[in-house]
Amino acid sequence: MSLTLAISNQKGGVGKTTTAVNFARAAVAEGRRTLLVDLDPQGNATMSATKEAPGPDDVGIADALSDRTEETLDSVIVQGVWKGLDIAPAPPNEALTGVRNELITSQTPGTEHRLAEQLSGIADRYDLIIIDCPPSLDHLTLNALVAAQRVAIVTQAKVYSVAGLGRLLNTIAVVRKYYNPTLTVAGVIVNQYEPRTIGAQSALEDLEHIEGLTILDPPIPKRAVIADALEAATGLDQWGGRDATDLAALYRQHLDTITNNTKGSTK
C-alpha cells in the first residue's frame, strides 16, 4: 500500500517545498515509486522537480480538482526530473487559486474529498505520495489533510513560527474529528536552524515542550547549498561535496523516520 504524506504549515517561507522536493529525491534514491503533488499556487515544487516545466496553458492539479473540467489526476501527471518520480504539477497560472475559490463556494457536497478521490484511482502505482501544501489553512490544505495518512509539519526555530503551530494543530484536530480519523502527525521538521543564536535555541526548547509532538533530531541547518541544489533541480546527493552529501543523508534519515513511524502523534 502507498503512503500519502502531507507537508504542511500555514506560514510561508519555512521550507515546505524544499522539504517536499528533498524527500522526493530521498525516496526515489531508495527505489520508491514517488508522486509529488504540488498544491501550492506558487508552483515552486513544479519548477524544481519536473523534467520539463509546464507552461501557463498546460493542464495541472487544479484541472483534476475542478468540477468544471473532465481532467483526472492521471491525465495531468508529468515526469519528474529523477527516474521514479512523477509530478502532479501546478503550472504558472492562476488555476489553483481559482479552484481554491471554487472549493469554497461550491454547492456540491464533499469538496474536501476531491483530492482523496483522485488519488484513490492511482495510489497503487506508488510507494509514496508527497503533497506540498500551500502556505495557508484553506480548502487546498484541507483537501491535502483529508487525503493523507500522515502530515509532517515544517517550521523554523523562531518565536513567531512556533507560536503559529497552534492554528495548524487545531486544523489537524478538526480534520481528524470530522473527515479523516486516521490522520497522524508524523513529526516536526525544524528547518533553517542556526544553533549559535539564542533565539533559535529558545524556540527549539519551546517546540520540544509541546506535548505529543515528535521533533525530528537533528534540525535541518541553514545552508546555501540546499537552495542552490533546489534551484538547479539537482539532488543534494548529486551535487557533490561533503556538506551536500551530509544534508542528503539527513533528509533521507528524516523521511525514513516519518514513513516508518507506525504510531505517529494524535496531537
N, C-alpha and C positions, 0 to 999 in steps of 0.2 A: 504494500500500500504506500501511496505517496504521502508525504508530509507537507502541509501548507503552513508557511511561516510568514507572518506579517511583521514588517519592520516599521515601528511607529514612534511618533512623538508629535504633538501639535505645534511644537516650537520649531521654527526653521533654522537652518544653519548649524544643526548639531551633528550632522554627518550620517543621516539615514541612507541617502543614496550611496555614499561612499561605502557604508557597511553592506548594503544590499549587493552592490556590484562585487565587492571583495569576497563576500560569502558565496556568490555565484561562481566566482573564479575558484575558490577553495573547493566547492562542491564538484565542479567538472574535473578538477585536477585529481580528485579522489575517484573519478569514474562514475559520478552520479549524474543521471539524466536530469537536467535542471531547466525549469521555466522561470523566467524573471518577468513579473507583471509590473508594468510602470503605471501606477495610479496617480502620479504627481503631474499636474498640468504643466509644470515646468519642463518635463520630459528629459531631465538630465541623465537618468539611467539609460534611456533610449539612445541618447547621443553617445554615451560612453561604452555601451555594450552591444550595439547592433553591428552586424557585419557590413551592411550598407544602410546608412542613416535614411529614414523615410523623409519624404518631402511633405509640405503642408497639405497636398491634395491626396495623400495616401490614407488608407483606412488604418484604424488603430483600435485600441482597447475601448475607446469611447463608443465606437460604432457597435461593438459587441454588447455593450451595456444599455444602449438606447433601444426603445421600442419603436423608434421611427425608421430603423433600417432592418435589413434582413441578414446582416453580417452576424457571424458567430465568432467565438473566440478562436476556433480552429481556423477560420478563414483570414484572420488578421495576424496570426503569429508569423514572425520572421526569424531568420537565423541570427544567432548571436556571434560575437567576434571569436568565441572559442568553440571548439568541437564539443558537442554535447549540451550546448546552451541554446535555448530558444527564448525569444522575447515577445511579449505582448506589448507592443510599443505605444508610446504617446507621441505622435507626430507633432511638429512645431506649428500648431494651430490652436484655436480656442475650443476644440471639440470637447475636451474633458471638462472644461469649465461649463460648457453648455449642458452636458449630460448631468453634471452635479446639480445644476438648477432644475433640470428635468426630473431628477430623482426626488427633489424637494417638493415640486409642485404636482407631480403625477397623482392622478386619482386611482391608479391601478394598485391593488394591494400587493404587498410582498416586494417592493422595490429594493429593500435592504438585502434581499437574497439573490439579486441578479448575478453578481459575480460568482457566488457559490454554485448557482445553477449552470453557468457557463463552464466553470471548472470541472463540474461533475462528469461532463462528457469526454474530457481529455485527461483527467488526472492519472489514469492508469498508464499513461505514456511516460510519466516522470517519477523519479525518486524524490525530488524536492521541488516545491513551488514556492518562490520567494515573492512577496508582494511589497513593493516600495510605496509606502503610504504618503499622501500629501501632508504638508505642514499645517494641518488643521483638523479639528474634530467635526468633519462634515459627513455627508452621505457617502462620499467615496471611502473615507476611512471606516465608516460603519459597514459598508459592503466588504471591506477587507477583513474586519474583525469577525464578521459573521461567517466568512468563507474559511478562516484559518483555524487550525487546531492549536497553534501556539503564536504568541506575539513576543517579539524581542523589542525592548524599549532602548532607544539610543538617546543618550543625554551627555551633557558636559558637566564637569565638576565646577559648576558656577552656581551662585546662590539663586539666581532667577530661574535657571534651568531646573534645579532641584525643586524649587517651590512650585513650578508648573506641573510637576508629575501628578499632583493630586487630581487634577481635572481628567487626565488620561486614565488614571486608575479608576476613577468613578465611572467613566465611559465604559471601560472594560467590564466593570461590575454590572452595569446595565445590560450590556450585550450578553453577558453570561446568564443573567436572570431571565431575559425575555427572548433571546434569539439563539444563543449558542452556548449551552451549559457546559460543554466540554472544553471551552477555550481556557488556556492557561498562560500565565506569564512565564516564559521560558528563561528569562534573565534580563538583566540591565547591563548594557554595554556603555561604559564611560569612555567617551571619545575626546580626542584632542587634549589629553591630560598633560598638565605641566607640574610635575611633582615638586618643583622648587618654590612654588608660590604658596603662600599661607592660605589664600582664598581657596585654591584647588584642594589642598589638604583638608580644610574645614568642610568644604562641600561634600567631599568623598566620605568623610566621617558621618555627615548628616544622612547621606544615602544609605550607609551601612546600618543606620539605626531605624530605617523604615522596616517594620516587622513584616515578614513574609516574602520579601524580595530577595532574589539571588543576584548579587553584584558579581559580575564575571571578573576574575582577577587573573592577570594584571589588566589595568586600563590600557586603552589604545593611546600611545603617546602622540603628542603633536609633532608631526614630521612632514616636511615639504614634499618628500618623495611620494607620499600617499596621494596627494593632489596631482603631482606630476604624472604618475602612472595612470591615474584615472583619466586625465585629460588626453593621454596618449593611447587610451584603450588597450593598455598593457597590464597584465597581471604583475603584482609585486614579485612573484616568484620568477617572472620572466625578465624583470627589469635589470637585475644584476646588482651586486654589491651586498655587503653583509647586512646593512640596515634594512634594505628592502626584503631580503630573504627572511630575516627575523620577524618582520612585520607580517609577511605572508603566513609564516608559521603560527603567529598569534591569532590572525583571523581564522585560520583553519582550526586551531585549538578551541576558540570560542564557538565556532559553528558546530564542531563535534560535541561540545558540552551541551549546547542548546538542542541539537537534534537527538542526542542520546538520553536526554533528561526525560524520563517517562512520567515523572510526577508533576513537575512544574509547580508554579505558585498559583494559589487561588485568590491572591491579593487583588 
